[in-house]
Amino acid sequence: MRLYKANSLVIDCDGALKKLYMTCLSALVSSEFREGLMAALECAEKHHIKLWLLDLREIGELDEKEEEWLHRYFFPSIMAKLGAGNYVAMVLSEKCYNLLLHEAGKYGLRSYNEVIIMKNFFDLEEADNWLNTKAPHLA
């Protein structure tokens, strides 16, 4: 089901798989990015969705303003509204992924706590497969 559509991104929800998909189509448009993620959060809360696939390959790097919004507002909102056990696969451009790998090392590409388990990828299929391995734990 299509949750949100804008020029720069689309967000879909698969209720059967309990998974949200965000696909960036072009350069980041801040208002659409935020509005789309908040629509996804509302859907996740309503349908008890814990799996998020964020395909950010087309936007390159997030600017500092959007990173700050994610960390200060969006991720805390996930924690408050969805509780523990949320899995977020972020698919980055290969260039951005390699830069992050160089700066943070392999273990810097993931974040583990009981609330949001996040992992970065540059391959969409690999990211989706990782999320699929998490689905049985949510039953």
C-alpha positions as CSV (number, residue, x, y, z in Angstrom):
1,M,0.0,0.0,0.0
2,R,1.4,3.4,-0.9
3,L,1.6,5.6,2.1
4,Y,3.3,8.7,0.7
5,K,4.3,9.9,-2.7
6,A,6.3,13.1,-3.5
7,N,8.7,14.1,-6.2
8,S,11.7,13.1,-4.2
9,L,10.5,9.9,-2.5
10,V,7.8,7.3,-2.1
11,I,6.9,5.2,1.0
12,D,5.1,1.9,0.9
13,C,3.8,-0.3,3.6
14,D,3.5,-4.1,3.3
15,G,1.1,-5.0,6.1
16,A,1.4,-8.7,5.6
17,L,5.2,-8.6,6.0
18,K,5.0,-5.8,8.6
19,K,7.6,-3.8,6.6
20,L,7.9,-0.2,5.5
21,Y,9.8,0.8,2.4
22,M,11.1,4.3,1.7
23,T,12.7,4.9,-1.7
24,C,14.4,8.2,-2.5
25,L,13.9,9.1,-6.1
26,S,16.1,12.2,-6.4
27,A,18.0,14.7,-4.3
28,L,16.7,15.2,-0.8
29,V,13.8,17.6,-0.3
30,S,13.8,18.2,3.4
31,S,10.0,18.8,3.8
32,E,9.1,15.7,1.8
33,F,11.7,13.6,3.7
34,R,10.4,14.6,7.1
35,E,6.7,14.4,6.1
36,G,7.2,11.0,4.5
37,L,9.0,9.6,7.5
38,M,6.3,10.9,9.9
39,A,3.6,9.3,7.8
40,A,5.6,6.0,7.9
41,L,5.9,6.3,11.7
42,E,2.1,6.8,12.0
43,C,1.5,3.7,9.9
44,A,4.1,1.7,11.9
45,E,2.4,2.6,15.2
46,K,-1.1,1.8,13.9
47,H,-0.1,-1.6,12.4
48,H,2.7,-2.6,14.8
49,I,5.4,-2.5,12.1
50,K,9.0,-3.1,13.2
51,L,10.9,-3.5,9.9
52,W,12.1,-0.4,8.0
53,L,13.9,-0.4,4.6
54,L,15.2,3.0,3.8
55,D,16.7,3.3,0.3
56,L,18.8,6.5,0.4
57,R,21.0,5.8,-2.6
58,E,19.7,8.6,-4.8
59,I,20.3,11.4,-2.3
60,G,23.9,10.8,-1.6
61,E,24.8,12.0,1.9
62,L,22.3,13.5,4.3
63,D,23.1,17.0,5.2
64,E,23.9,17.9,8.9
65,K,20.4,19.4,9.4
66,E,18.6,16.2,8.4
67,E,21.0,14.0,10.3
68,E,20.3,16.1,13.4
69,W,16.5,15.9,12.8
70,L,16.8,12.1,12.5
71,H,18.8,11.7,15.8
72,R,17.0,14.4,17.9
73,Y,13.5,13.9,16.7
74,F,12.7,10.9,14.5
75,F,14.6,8.1,16.1
76,P,13.4,9.2,19.6
77,S,9.9,9.2,18.2
78,I,10.3,5.6,17.0
79,M,11.5,4.7,20.5
80,A,8.6,6.4,22.2
81,K,5.9,5.2,19.9
82,L,7.0,1.7,18.9
83,G,8.9,0.4,21.8
84,A,11.8,-2.0,21.5
85,G,12.8,-4.3,18.6
86,N,12.8,-2.1,15.6
87,Y,15.0,-3.0,12.7
88,V,16.2,-0.3,10.2
89,A,18.2,-1.2,7.1
90,M,19.6,1.9,5.5
91,V,20.8,1.5,1.9
92,L,23.4,4.1,1.0
93,S,25.1,4.8,-2.3
94,E,28.2,2.7,-2.7
95,K,30.4,5.8,-2.4
96,C,28.7,6.9,0.8
97,Y,28.9,3.4,2.2
98,N,32.6,3.1,1.5
99,L,33.3,6.5,3.0
100,L,31.4,5.5,6.2
101,L,33.2,2.1,6.2
102,H,36.6,4.0,6.0
103,E,35.6,6.5,8.7
104,A,33.9,4.1,11.2
105,G,35.0,0.6,10.3
106,K,32.8,-2.4,9.7
107,Y,31.3,-2.2,13.2
108,G,30.5,1.5,12.7
109,L,28.1,0.5,10.0
110,R,25.6,-0.8,12.5
111,S,24.0,0.2,15.8
112,Y,22.7,-2.2,18.3
113,N,20.5,-1.4,21.3
114,E,17.3,-3.0,22.3
115,V,15.1,-0.3,20.8
116,I,16.5,0.4,17.3
117,I,18.8,-2.1,15.5
118,M,20.2,-0.3,12.5
119,K,22.5,-1.6,9.8
120,N,23.9,0.2,6.7
121,F,24.2,-1.4,3.3
122,F,24.9,-0.4,-0.3
123,D,23.0,-3.4,-1.8
124,L,19.2,-3.3,-1.7
125,E,18.7,-7.0,-1.9
126,E,21.2,-7.7,0.9
127,A,19.4,-5.1,3.1
128,D,16.0,-6.7,2.4
129,N,17.4,-10.2,3.1
130,W,18.8,-9.0,6.4
131,L,15.4,-7.6,7.4
132,N,13.7,-10.8,6.4
133,T,15.9,-12.7,8.8
134,K,14.5,-10.5,11.6
135,A,10.9,-11.0,10.8
136,P,10.5,-14.4,12.6
137,H,11.7,-12.9,15.8
138,L,8.8,-10.5,15.7
139,A,6.1,-13.1,15.7
